[in-house]
């Protein structure tokens, strides 16, 4: 119930009005107004009201007006916003029908001039409209196109007449060369050829159809070489007739419908009779009726020739020779049944004497390739003009042989080991891959001495050519050491009868054995040779005693070993 006071500053020093309402300043920007209530000299705290007045955006920059012909590709209209607002397009001055937003808008493709309006909206404020006018002109319509042929034997007088609502006409020949231009659409004095007319109404053009002017006035000179029977009456081009008793030549003068003359020279060659050779073919065992004298031939099994002599209305005898050949009935052969390995691709060939081939697989080629995983039957049919034939082939599937190379092995570097592969199928041949470090690569039990861990693949091929596989890995773990015994007993009991070096395979090897007086009693450079306790020169048995040995060797992988020591021979 107090008095209201309005201020435009937070310090409440500048009074701008009083009462329940106040009209703010209409200037762009944001202003905070404050209102208080005073009762009996006491003023309340202020309540603030913020008034923001946004500027009206400037009208957007619109693109230029454009004019098209109906059917042209229309470019989009463009406009640029000046205040960062949203562009809206209208097709009415009252801005009631919004047809799109954004910087581009496609115009309507209708004949006539249409003015489009574009405004820019920023917040609740809308600019005045800018305009773009798009004018689409209709192309002229051709209602009639007429061409007349030449009718003057000397002077070209062909014409082309175009009826249209156009205002100018331009005539072109088939090479697109401009011949003439006028405002009537009538062109005269034209020669033979193809033409077309482009009609314009000042804005747009329409191209007419190709019109042909024919030359029916030309004088011609032609020569005809013909044949006539001896004694027959021949009618020439001008209607005159002559009995033919020999070769003759005659010139006819003809006048066409427009009065132009043409010369026809006819060279007539007299003939006594004609001979016609007809080559034909029928299916084996079929029937044939002669085209000459209608003679019938039944169940024809071999080629033959038939001659007919006929007399025509002109008096010339005609001889018809018919060579009739036999088309054999269709045959097909797929060959003998075969046996192949499991999964093997096998090619089957159909040998047919004629016609088109169709397999039960749907293939139509003479050969097919199939992967065999079970016993299968294939058949092919050949169809020709003389029937159908079918053949069948059985494909028997053979399983690959089982191959067992045993378990993986571990040996020290420099040692050798024996490998062995087996199969339950007799007659299997084996091949090891790779063949590296093997004593043989095509035997069932090679000796292996690899320099590093290696996996061998062994294949086994049976009598049918089917192949089975297995693998074995030889693992190299550590290096080899050698062992030389210090006692042996060559007494023939089968135990400890020889003295040798136990170790790797050797590339170089030398073993020397001396008696206690320093005499050399054994020498060998063959790693496969072992000392049996006899003198290496005379073969006598050495007595029971202690002997001195010296050994030097280089393994197959290049390791060098030297040893010296005593060995006791006991019997």
C-alpha positions as CSV (number, residue, x, y, z in Angstrom):
1,X,0.0,0.0,0.0
2,X,3.1,2.3,-0.1
3,X,4.6,4.4,-2.9
4,X,6.7,2.7,-5.7
5,X,9.9,4.4,-6.9
6,X,11.9,3.4,-10.0
7,X,15.7,3.8,-10.4
8,X,18.2,2.9,-13.1
9,X,21.3,2.5,-10.8
10,X,22.1,0.0,-8.1
11,X,22.9,2.8,-5.7
12,X,19.3,4.1,-5.9
13,X,20.4,7.6,-6.6
14,X,18.8,8.3,-10.0
15,X,15.0,8.2,-9.9
16,X,13.5,7.6,-13.3
17,X,9.8,7.3,-12.4
18,X,7.2,6.2,-9.9
19,X,4.0,4.2,-9.8
20,X,3.1,0.6,-10.6
21,X,4.4,0.8,-14.2
22,X,7.4,2.3,-15.9
23,X,8.4,2.4,-19.6
24,X,12.1,1.4,-20.1
25,X,14.4,3.2,-22.6
26,X,14.1,1.7,-26.1
27,X,17.9,1.5,-26.8
28,X,20.0,-1.6,-27.8
29,X,21.6,-3.2,-24.9
30,X,20.9,-4.5,-21.3
31,X,19.7,-2.2,-18.5
32,X,18.9,-3.1,-14.9
33,X,16.0,-1.2,-13.3
34,X,15.3,-1.1,-9.5
35,X,12.0,-0.5,-7.7
36,X,11.3,0.2,-4.0
37,X,8.2,0.8,-1.9
38,X,8.1,3.5,0.7
39,X,5.6,3.5,3.6
40,X,5.6,6.2,6.3
41,X,9.1,7.3,5.3
42,X,10.5,3.8,5.4
43,X,11.9,2.5,2.0
44,X,12.0,-1.3,1.3
45,X,14.9,-3.2,-0.3
46,X,15.0,-2.9,-4.1
47,X,13.8,-5.5,-6.6
48,X,15.7,-5.6,-9.8
49,X,14.3,-6.1,-13.4
50,X,16.7,-6.6,-16.3
51,X,15.5,-5.3,-19.7
52,X,17.5,-6.5,-22.8
53,X,16.8,-4.9,-26.2
54,X,18.4,-6.8,-29.2
55,X,19.2,-5.0,-32.5
56,X,17.1,-5.9,-35.5
57,X,19.5,-7.7,-37.9
58,X,20.3,-6.1,-41.3
59,X,18.7,-7.6,-44.3
60,X,20.8,-10.5,-45.7
61,X,22.9,-10.1,-48.9
62,X,20.9,-12.0,-51.5
63,X,22.2,-13.4,-54.8
64,X,21.5,-12.0,-58.2
65,X,18.4,-12.6,-60.3
66,X,18.6,-15.3,-62.9
67,X,16.8,-16.3,-66.1
68,X,16.5,-19.8,-67.5
69,X,14.8,-21.8,-70.2
70,X,12.3,-24.5,-69.2
71,X,14.3,-27.8,-68.8
72,X,17.6,-26.1,-67.9
73,X,19.5,-27.1,-64.8
74,X,18.6,-24.5,-62.2
75,X,21.3,-23.2,-59.8
76,X,20.5,-22.7,-56.2
77,X,19.7,-19.2,-54.9
78,X,22.2,-17.9,-52.3
79,X,22.1,-15.4,-49.5
80,X,24.7,-14.4,-46.8
81,X,23.7,-13.7,-43.2
82,X,25.2,-10.4,-42.0
83,X,24.5,-10.8,-38.3
84,X,25.1,-14.5,-37.7
85,X,21.4,-15.3,-37.6
86,X,19.2,-17.9,-39.4
87,X,18.1,-17.3,-43.0
88,X,14.5,-18.1,-43.9
89,X,13.2,-18.2,-47.5
90,X,9.6,-17.3,-48.6
91,X,7.8,-17.3,-52.0
92,X,5.3,-14.6,-51.0
93,X,5.7,-10.9,-50.1
94,X,3.7,-11.4,-46.9
95,X,6.4,-13.8,-45.7
96,X,3.7,-16.4,-44.8
97,X,4.9,-19.4,-46.8
98,X,8.3,-20.5,-45.5
99,X,9.9,-22.8,-48.2
100,X,13.3,-23.4,-46.6
101,X,16.2,-22.2,-44.4
102,X,19.9,-21.8,-44.8
103,X,22.3,-20.0,-47.2
104,X,21.0,-21.8,-50.3
105,X,17.5,-22.6,-51.7
106,X,16.4,-24.4,-54.9
107,X,13.9,-22.4,-56.9
108,X,10.8,-23.9,-58.4
109,X,11.1,-25.1,-62.0
110,X,7.9,-23.5,-63.3
111,X,7.4,-21.2,-66.3
112,X,7.2,-17.5,-65.3
113,X,8.9,-14.9,-63.0
114,X,8.9,-15.8,-59.3
115,X,10.2,-13.5,-56.6
116,X,11.7,-15.1,-53.5
117,X,12.2,-13.4,-50.2
118,X,14.9,-14.1,-47.6
119,X,15.1,-12.7,-44.1
120,X,17.6,-13.1,-41.2
121,X,16.3,-14.1,-37.7
122,X,18.4,-13.4,-34.7
123,X,16.7,-14.3,-31.5
124,X,13.1,-12.9,-31.7
125,X,14.2,-10.2,-34.2
126,X,13.7,-10.5,-37.9
127,X,15.3,-8.4,-40.6
128,X,13.6,-6.9,-43.6
129,X,13.5,-9.2,-46.6
130,X,15.9,-9.2,-49.5
131,X,14.6,-10.5,-52.9
132,X,15.8,-12.8,-55.7
133,X,13.7,-13.0,-58.9
134,X,14.0,-16.2,-61.0
135,X,12.5,-16.1,-64.5
136,X,11.9,-19.4,-66.4
137,X,11.0,-19.0,-70.0
138,X,9.1,-21.6,-71.9
139,X,10.8,-23.0,-75.1
140,X,9.1,-22.5,-78.4
141,X,6.8,-25.4,-79.6
142,X,7.2,-26.9,-83.1
143,X,3.8,-28.0,-84.4
144,X,4.8,-29.1,-87.9
145,X,7.9,-30.2,-89.8
146,X,7.7,-30.9,-93.6
147,X,10.4,-31.7,-96.1
148,X,9.8,-32.1,-99.9
149,X,12.0,-34.1,-102.3
150,X,13.7,-32.7,-105.4
151,X,11.3,-32.5,-108.4
152,X,13.5,-30.5,-110.9
153,X,15.8,-32.6,-113.1
154,X,18.3,-29.6,-113.3
155,X,17.9,-27.2,-110.4
156,X,17.7,-28.3,-106.7
157,X,14.2,-27.4,-105.4
158,X,13.9,-29.2,-102.2
159,X,12.1,-27.4,-99.3
160,X,11.7,-27.5,-95.6
161,X,8.8,-25.8,-93.8
162,X,8.6,-25.5,-90.0
163,X,5.5,-24.3,-88.2
164,X,6.2,-23.0,-84.7
165,X,5.4,-20.1,-82.2
166,X,9.1,-19.1,-82.5
167,X,10.3,-15.8,-83.9
168,X,13.5,-17.0,-85.8
169,X,14.6,-20.2,-87.5
170,X,18.1,-21.5,-88.3
171,X,18.7,-24.4,-90.8
172,X,21.6,-26.8,-90.3
173,X,22.9,-29.7,-92.4
174,X,23.9,-33.2,-91.1
175,X,27.4,-31.9,-90.5
176,X,26.0,-29.2,-88.0
177,X,26.8,-26.4,-90.5
178,X,24.5,-23.4,-90.5
179,X,22.8,-23.1,-93.9
180,X,20.3,-20.2,-93.6
181,X,18.3,-18.1,-91.1
182,X,14.9,-16.5,-91.4
183,X,11.8,-15.5,-89.5
184,X,9.3,-17.7,-91.3
185,X,10.6,-21.2,-91.0
186,X,10.4,-21.8,-94.8
187,X,13.6,-22.8,-96.6
188,X,13.7,-23.4,-100.4
189,X,16.2,-24.4,-103.1
190,X,17.7,-27.1,-101.0
191,X,19.6,-30.1,-102.4
192,X,19.3,-33.7,-101.3
193,X,20.5,-34.5,-97.8
194,X,19.6,-34.5,-94.0
195,X,18.7,-31.2,-92.3
196,X,17.4,-29.9,-89.0
197,X,16.0,-26.5,-87.8
198,X,16.7,-24.7,-84.5
199,X,13.7,-22.5,-83.5
200,X,14.2,-19.5,-81.1
201,X,11.7,-17.1,-79.4
202,X,14.4,-14.7,-78.4
203,X,15.0,-16.4,-75.0
204,X,14.9,-20.1,-75.5
205,X,15.5,-22.5,-78.4
206,X,14.0,-25.9,-79.6
207,X,15.8,-28.3,-82.0
208,X,13.6,-30.0,-84.5
209,X,13.8,-33.5,-85.9
210,X,16.1,-34.6,-88.7
211,X,14.4,-34.1,-92.1
212,X,15.5,-35.9,-95.2
213,X,15.2,-34.4,-98.8
214,X,15.5,-37.2,-101.3
215,X,16.7,-36.8,-104.9
216,X,14.2,-38.6,-107.1
217,X,15.2,-36.6,-110.2
218,X,18.6,-38.0,-110.8
219,X,19.3,-39.5,-114.2
220,X,21.0,-42.9,-113.8
221,X,22.9,-45.3,-116.0
222,X,23.0,-48.9,-114.9
223,X,24.1,-52.2,-116.3
224,X,22.4,-55.6,-115.6
225,X,24.0,-58.9,-116.5
226,X,21.3,-61.6,-116.8
227,X,20.9,-65.1,-118.1
228,X,18.1,-66.6,-120.3
229,X,17.4,-70.0,-121.7
230,X,18.2,-70.8,-125.3
231,X,15.0,-70.1,-127.3
232,X,13.2,-68.3,-124.5
233,X,11.5,-64.9,-124.8
234,X,13.2,-62.2,-122.7
235,X,11.5,-58.9,-121.8
236,X,13.8,-55.9,-121.4
237,X,13.4,-53.0,-119.0
238,X,11.5,-50.8,-121.6
239,X,9.0,-53.6,-122.3
240,X,10.5,-54.8,-125.6
241,X,10.9,-58.6,-126.1
242,X,13.4,-60.8,-127.9
243,X,13.9,-64.5,-128.5
244,X,17.2,-65.5,-127.1
245,X,19.3,-67.6,-129.5
246,X,22.7,-66.3,-128.4
247,X,24.4,-63.7,-126.1
248,X,22.9,-60.2,-126.7
249,X,23.0,-56.7,-125.2
250,X,20.2,-54.1,-125.2
251,X,19.9,-50.5,-123.9
252,X,16.5,-49.3,-122.5
253,X,15.7,-45.5,-122.1
254,X,13.3,-45.0,-119.1
255,X,11.6,-41.8,-117.9
256,X,10.7,-41.4,-114.2
257,X,7.7,-39.7,-112.7
258,X,9.3,-36.2,-112.8
259,X,10.4,-36.6,-116.4
260,X,14.1,-37.5,-116.0
261,X,15.6,-40.2,-118.3
262,X,17.7,-43.2,-117.1
263,X,19.5,-45.7,-119.2
264,X,19.5,-49.4,-118.4
265,X,22.0,-51.7,-120.3
266,X,21.1,-55.4,-120.1
267,X,23.7,-58.0,-121.1
268,X,21.9,-61.3,-121.7
269,X,23.9,-64.5,-121.6
270,X,22.2,-67.6,-123.2
271,X,22.3,-70.7,-121.1
272,X,21.4,-74.3,-122.1
273,X,20.6,-75.6,-118.7
274,X,21.4,-75.1,-115.0
275,X,23.0,-77.4,-112.5
276,X,22.3,-77.0,-108.8
277,X,24.2,-78.8,-106.1
278,X,22.5,-79.2,-102.8
279,X,24.5,-80.5,-99.8
280,X,22.3,-81.7,-96.9
281,X,22.6,-84.0,-93.9
282,X,20.2,-86.3,-92.1
283,X,20.4,-88.4,-89.0
284,X,21.7,-91.9,-89.3
285,X,18.7,-94.3,-90.0
286,X,16.4,-91.4,-91.0
287,X,14.3,-91.0,-94.1
288,X,15.0,-88.5,-97.0
289,X,12.8,-87.1,-99.7
290,X,14.5,-85.5,-102.8
291,X,13.8,-81.8,-103.4
292,X,14.1,-82.5,-107.1
293,X,11.9,-85.4,-108.2
294,X,10.5,-86.2,-104.7
295,X,12.1,-89.6,-104.6
296,X,11.9,-91.3,-101.1
297,X,14.8,-93.0,-99.3
298,X,14.0,-94.9,-96.1
299,X,16.4,-95.9,-93.2
300,X,19.4,-94.2,-94.7
301,X,22.6,-95.5,-93.1
302,X,25.3,-94.2,-95.5
303,X,26.2,-91.1,-97.5
304,X,24.7,-91.1,-101.1
305,X,24.1,-88.8,-104.1
306,X,20.9,-88.4,-106.0
307,X,20.5,-86.5,-109.4
308,X,17.2,-85.0,-110.7
309,X,16.6,-83.6,-114.2
310,X,13.8,-81.0,-114.4
311,X,12.4,-78.8,-117.2
312,X,11.2,-75.4,-116.1
313,X,8.6,-73.1,-117.8
314,X,11.4,-71.2,-119.6
315,X,12.5,-74.4,-121.4
316,X,15.8,-74.7,-119.6
317,X,16.6,-78.0,-118.1
318,X,17.7,-77.9,-114.5
319,X,19.8,-80.6,-113.0
320,X,19.7,-81.0,-109.2
321,X,22.4,-82.9,-107.6
322,X,21.8,-83.7,-104.0
323,X,24.7,-84.9,-101.8
324,X,23.2,-86.4,-98.7
325,X,25.6,-87.1,-95.8
326,X,24.8,-89.0,-92.6
327,X,25.0,-87.4,-89.2
328,X,26.0,-90.2,-86.7
329,X,23.8,-90.7,-83.7
330,X,25.1,-89.1,-80.5
331,X,27.7,-91.1,-78.5
332,X,29.7,-90.2,-75.4
333,X,32.4,-92.0,-73.4
334,X,33.6,-91.1,-69.9
335,X,36.3,-93.8,-69.9
336,X,36.9,-96.5,-67.4
337,X,36.2,-96.4,-63.6
338,X,39.1,-95.0,-61.6
339,X,40.5,-95.0,-58.1
340,X,41.8,-91.8,-56.5
341,X,43.0,-90.7,-53.1
342,X,40.9,-89.0,-50.5
343,X,40.5,-85.3,-51.2
344,X,42.3,-85.6,-54.5
345,X,41.2,-83.4,-57.5
346,X,40.5,-85.6,-60.5
347,X,39.6,-84.5,-64.0
348,X,37.0,-86.5,-66.0
349,X,36.8,-86.0,-69.7
350,X,33.7,-86.7,-71.8
351,X,34.5,-87.8,-75.4
352,X,31.4,-87.0,-77.5
353,X,31.1,-87.2,-81.2
354,X,28.7,-84.2,-81.5
355,X,26.3,-82.0,-79.7
356,X,26.3,-80.3,-76.3
357,X,27.4,-82.0,-73.0
358,X,25.5,-81.8,-69.7
359,X,27.0,-83.4,-66.5
360,X,24.9,-84.4,-63.5
361,X,26.9,-81.6,-61.7
362,X,25.3,-79.0,-64.0
363,X,28.6,-78.4,-65.9
364,X,28.5,-78.1,-69.7
365,X,32.2,-78.3,-70.5
366,X,33.9,-81.4,-72.0
367,X,35.9,-81.9,-68.8
368,X,35.1,-81.4,-65.1
369,X,37.4,-81.5,-62.0
370,X,36.0,-82.8,-58.7
371,X,37.5,-83.3,-55.2
372,X,36.8,-86.9,-54.1
373,X,35.9,-87.5,-50.4
374,X,33.8,-90.6,-50.9
375,X,32.9,-93.2,-53.6
376,X,31.0,-91.2,-56.3
377,X,29.2,-91.8,-59.5
378,X,29.2,-89.2,-62.3
379,X,27.4,-89.3,-65.6
380,X,27.2,-87.0,-68.6
381,X,24.6,-86.7,-71.4
382,X,25.3,-85.4,-74.9
383,X,22.4,-84.0,-76.9
384,X,22.5,-83.3,-80.6
385,X,20.2,-83.0,-83.5
386,X,20.3,-86.7,-83.8
387,X,19.4,-87.8,-80.3
388,X,20.8,-88.2,-76.8
389,X,23.5,-90.5,-75.3
390,X,24.6,-91.0,-71.7
391,X,27.6,-92.6,-70.0
392,X,28.5,-93.2,-66.4
393,X,31.9,-93.4,-64.5
394,X,32.5,-94.7,-61.0
395,X,35.2,-92.8,-58.9
396,X,36.4,-95.1,-56.1
397,X,38.0,-93.2,-53.1
398,X,41.1,-94.6,-51.4
399,X,42.2,-93.4,-48.0
400,X,45.8,-92.3,-47.5
401,X,48.1,-94.8,-45.6
402,X,48.7,-94.3,-41.9
403,X,52.2,-93.0,-41.2
404,X,53.8,-93.1,-37.7
405,X,57.2,-91.5,-37.2
406,X,57.2,-92.1,-33.4
407,X,57.6,-89.7,-30.5
408,X,59.8,-86.6,-30.5
409,X,63.4,-87.1,-29.4
410,X,65.9,-85.1,-27.4
411,X,69.7,-85.5,-28.0
412,X,72.7,-83.3,-27.1
413,X,74.4,-81.2,-29.8
414,X,76.8,-83.3,-31.9
415,X,75.1,-86.7,-31.3
416,X,73.2,-88.7,-33.8
417,X,69.9,-90.6,-33.4
418,X,68.0,-93.2,-35.4
419,X,64.6,-92.3,-36.7
420,X,62.0,-94.9,-37.8
421,X,58.7,-94.6,-39.6
422,X,56.1,-97.4,-39.9
423,X,52.8,-98.0,-41.7
424,X,50.2,-100.7,-41.5
425,X,49.8,-100.5,-45.2
426,X,52.2,-102.8,-47.2
427,X,54.3,-101.4,-50.0
428,X,54.5,-97.8,-48.7
429,X,57.5,-95.8,-49.8
430,X,58.7,-93.0,-47.5
431,X,60.3,-89.6,-48.0
432,X,61.7,-87.3,-45.3
433,X,61.6,-83.5,-45.5
434,X,63.8,-81.7,-45.2
435,X,66.6,-84.2,-46.0
436,X,69.1,-82.1,-44.0
437,X,71.3,-83.9,-41.5
438,X,69.8,-87.3,-42.5
439,X,71.8,-90.3,-43.7
440,X,69.0,-90.9,-46.3
441,X,65.8,-89.2,-47.1
442,X,63.9,-92.1,-48.8
443,X,64.4,-94.9,-46.3
444,X,62.2,-95.8,-43.3
445,X,65.0,-95.6,-40.7
446,X,67.5,-92.8,-41.4
447,X,70.2,-91.6,-38.9
448,X,69.8,-87.9,-37.9
449,X,72.5,-85.6,-36.6
450,X,71.0,-82.1,-36.7
451,X,72.9,-79.0,-35.5
452,X,69.7,-77.5,-34.0
453,X,66.2,-78.4,-33.1
454,X,64.4,-79.5,-36.2
455,X,61.0,-81.0,-37.2
456,X,61.0,-83.6,-39.9
457,X,57.9,-84.4,-42.0
458,X,57.8,-87.9,-43.4
459,X,55.3,-88.8,-46.2
460,X,54.2,-92.3,-47.0
461,X,53.0,-93.1,-50.5
462,X,51.0,-96.3,-51.2
463,X,50.5,-98.3,-54.4
464,X,47.6,-96.0,-55.4
465,X,49.7,-92.9,-55.0
466,X,47.8,-91.8,-51.9
467,X,50.0,-90.0,-49.4
468,X,49.9,-89.9,-45.6
469,X,52.0,-87.7,-43.3
470,X,53.5,-87.6,-39.8
471,X,56.1,-85.4,-38.1
472,X,58.8,-85.9,-35.5
473,X,60.8,-83.2,-33.8
474,X,64.5,-83.8,-32.8
475,X,65.3,-81.4,-29.9
476,X,68.9,-80.4,-29.3
477,X,69.5,-80.0,-25.6
478,X,73.1,-79.3,-24.4
479,X,76.4,-80.3,-25.9
480,X,77.9,-83.8,-26.3
481,X,80.7,-85.1,-24.1
482,X,82.9,-88.1,-24.8
483,X,83.6,-91.2,-22.6
484,X,86.7,-93.4,-22.9
485,X,86.7,-96.5,-20.6
486,X,89.7,-97.4,-18.5
487,X,89.2,-101.2,-18.7
488,X,87.9,-103.8,-21.2
489,X,88.0,-107.6,-21.5
490,X,88.3,-108.9,-25.1
491,X,87.6,-112.5,-24.1
492,X,84.8,-113.1,-26.6
493,X,82.0,-113.4,-24.0
494,X,80.0,-110.6,-25.7
495,X,80.4,-108.2,-22.8
496,X,82.9,-105.3,-22.8
497,X,84.9,-106.9,-25.6
498,X,86.1,-103.8,-27.4
499,X,87.7,-100.5,-26.6
500,X,86.4,-97.4,-28.3
501,X,85.5,-93.7,-27.8
502,X,81.9,-93.1,-26.9
503,X,80.7,-89.7,-28.2
504,X,79.5,-87.8,-31.2
505,X,79.9,-88.4,-34.9
506,X,83.4,-87.7,-36.1
507,X,84.7,-85.7,-39.0
508,X,88.4,-86.3,-38.0
509,X,89.5,-89.2,-35.8
510,X,92.9,-90.6,-34.5
511,X,93.4,-93.2,-31.8
512,X,97.0,-94.4,-30.8
513,X,97.7,-97.1,-28.2
514,X,101.1,-97.8,-26.8
515,X,102.5,-100.6,-24.5
516,X,104.5,-99.8,-21.4
517,X,107.7,-99.7,-23.3
518,X,106.3,-97.0,-25.6
519,X,105.7,-99.2,-28.6
520,X,102.8,-98.4,-30.9
521,X,100.5,-101.4,-31.0
522,X,97.3,-99.9,-32.4
523,X,96.6,-97.0,-34.7
524,X,93.2,-96.0,-36.4
525,X,91.8,-93.0,-38.1
526,X,88.5,-94.7,-38.7
527,X,85.8,-93.8,-36.1
528,X,84.0,-97.0,-36.9
529,X,87.0,-99.2,-36.1
530,X,87.3,-100.4,-32.5
531,X,90.3,-102.0,-30.8
532,X,89.8,-105.7,-30.0
533,X,93.0,-106.1,-28.0
534,X,95.2,-107.3,-30.9
535,X,98.3,-105.8,-32.5
536,X,97.2,-103.7,-35.4
537,X,100.1,-105.0,-37.6
538,X,100.4,-108.7,-36.9
539,X,97.0,-109.4,-35.4
540,X,98.5,-111.1,-32.3
541,X,96.6,-110.9,-29.0
542,X,98.1,-108.5,-26.6
543,X,98.7,-109.7,-23.1
544,X,96.8,-108.7,-20.0
545,X,98.4,-105.3,-19.1
546,X,97.9,-101.6,-18.8
547,X,98.2,-99.6,-22.0
548,X,98.5,-95.9,-22.8
549,X,96.2,-94.3,-25.3
550,X,96.2,-90.9,-27.1
551,X,93.1,-89.7,-28.8
552,X,92.4,-86.6,-31.0
553,X,89.2,-86.0,-32.8
554,X,87.0,-83.3,-34.4
555,X,83.2,-83.9,-34.3
556,X,81.0,-83.3,-37.4
557,X,79.9,-79.9,-35.9
558,X,83.6,-78.8,-35.4
559,X,84.2,-79.6,-31.7
560,X,87.8,-80.7,-31.0
561,X,88.6,-83.3,-28.3
562,X,92.1,-84.5,-27.1
563,X,92.5,-87.2,-24.5
564,X,95.3,-89.3,-23.1
565,X,95.2,-92.0,-20.4
566,X,95.5,-95.6,-19.4
567,X,93.3,-98.5,-20.2
568,X,93.7,-102.0,-18.6
569,X,93.3,-105.0,-20.8
570,X,92.1,-108.0,-18.8
571,X,91.2,-111.5,-20.1
